[in-house]
Amino acid sequence: MNDSANNKVSAIAAIIHKEWREVVRDGRFRFASVATVLLLLLAMTFGWQQAERIHHEREAAGDVARKHWDHQGEKNPHMATHYGMYVFKPTGSLSYLDPGVEPYLGVSVKIEGHRQNLPTHAAASDSTAIHQFGGLTVATGLQWLVPLLIIGLAFGSWTSERERGTLRQLASSGLALPVLAVGKTGGLLAVLAALLIPTAALGGGVVSALGHFGAVDVGRIVAFMAAYGVYFLVFVAVTLAISATASASRVALVLALGFWVTTAVVAPRVLADVVGAIKPLPTAYELAHAVAESLDKGLPGQTPKEERVEEFSKELLEQHGFLGAEMMMPEALLQGLELQAEARFENEVFDYHFGALNADIGAQEVWAQWLSFFSPTLAVRSLSMAFAGTDHAHHRDFFAHAEQYRRELVQLMDNDFATNAGADGWDYVAGPELWAKAPRFEYEPPGLFWVLGHQWKSVLALMCWLVGAGVTSWVFARRMRVI
């Protein structure tokens, strides 16, 4: 490294030290920093307690539901599918950081024959109006409070130097403005790191000491922290750019707060309404009515129900070698195959309507991710929920697993009826031995690469914000007037 490079590094280190000292000496900074850290720690603590309570409640409810299934008594296997059971979505290990949309979505699904039920028992439906208004979480603190702290730290970085006359002195001493910009950025990042890293370590240590309810996915938590790190860099760069071009500190503060209000508060709400208008969803009544009509008559524009069930029946008869020889079949086997044919038709209806619903919701998410190019907060919010496993994509994945479990359970019961009923027919009953054969419902959320595959647009948007804000800040610093 030559002398010129050494001088630049020394200058940058000196500027970082100067910025650190000025910020730490500021009483307003100390108050704002302590308040922010305390709020984040409180949010983390209360979030963990809430997630821990929900986890134990769902585990207990799942155990009770399984016990009811195992002890339902003797009955016809197909009747057991009507009796059914409830399955519950497990609580994600990072949900205490960002509960996402989980409080507004159902957490339990009733598994039963002839019906595909939507998840029910959303937590928000059982809470008071004040709770539904939206409490402080770690995610909302990181999305709103930390950017405000950054603005408070950085809005006067350039303007205050100009107002005091020190910027002119620094420029006349031969110190290049880009070097000064790097030093100021490094100083701000050092202050943020000194605040947030110990906060995260303390919160994580407390949670670990108390005993977490699930194994933490290291990849997810690293990605979660990286997303917010980029988000904070965007606000640092934008605030420095505003300070470099503003005529006075008060103007810089107003402009920086205007950017925060526009991108962090207003834009996400407006863009959510835009997405809803672009891709509206059917109401619960419209969906239920469409499903019921299709179950009664057949899918719209396709083969009527009776003919479609007959097609499935012929396929099953051919598989069992009885096509054209139905009179030679045991009555119970024929009835069992008819039940399976009807179940196939019902599954086709469910796949059609619920598939369309999920496609519409997925389209809304795609639109929201593209629109996050207008708001870094919208981008980081999508990533935050996704890495925490509390977004709608994870909810749909759980629902898909629950539906697959329902079909396997119905198939198990109908197969037993068709195979073992014999001459007893509908009088045939099974007992605990059959109920125990049904596997316990287990759900594991998908891995990090699955999340990234769904969220690449949000990643791209956040990175574009970082590059755009960084370049703008750099250009404004180079062209900044010193007096």
Secondary structure by P-SEA (a helix, b strand, c coil): ccaaaaaaaaaaaaaaaaaaaaaaacaaaaaaaaaaaaaaaaaaaaaaaaaaaaaaaaaaaaaaaaaaaaacccccaaaaaaacbbbbbccccccccccccccccccbbbbbcccccccccccccccccccccccccaaaaaacaaaaaaaaacccccaaaaaaaaaaaaaaacccaaaaaaaaaaaaaaaaaaccaaaaaaaaaaaaaacccccccaaaaaaaaaaaaaaaaaaaaaaaaaaaccccaaaaaaaaaaaaaaccccaaaaaaaaaaaabbbbcaaaaaaaaaaaaaccccccccaaaaaaaaaaaaaaaaccccccccccaaaaaaaaaaaaaaaaaaaaaaaaaaaaaaaaaaaaaaaaaccccaaaaaaaaaaaaacccaaaaaaaaaaaaaaaaaaaaaaaaaaacccccccccccccaaaaaacccbbbbcccaaaaaaacaaaaaaaaaaaaaaaaaaaaaaaacccc
